[in-house]
Amino acid sequence: MMIGRVIGNVWATRKKDSLSGSKLMIVQRLDAVSGESLENFVAVDCVGSGIGEKVLVTVGSSARKALENTEAPVDAAIVGIIDEAKD
């Protein structure tokens, strides 16, 4: 899993049927130690996150399991909103 910040959303009028109803968010990955901003990527939102929130993201087959749809073409899913993180 990784930590990121939601920086935007993606509007897709046409997408795979298995993604119908899913909210797509642009996430900027954050270094867990330094807080430095890293690459951006798109993730399916499973928890109702909003722009500006720190989130917990899972990737790979775990992301598809988070959607409860192992056939969905997803490799990143937001599975938590971070209230606080301590070293």
Buried (B, 14 or more C-beta within 10 A) or exposed (E): EBBBBBEEBEEEEEEEEBBEEBBBBBBBBBEEEEEEEEEEBBBBBBBEBEEEBBBBBBBEEBBBBBBEBEEBEBBBBBBBBBEEEEE
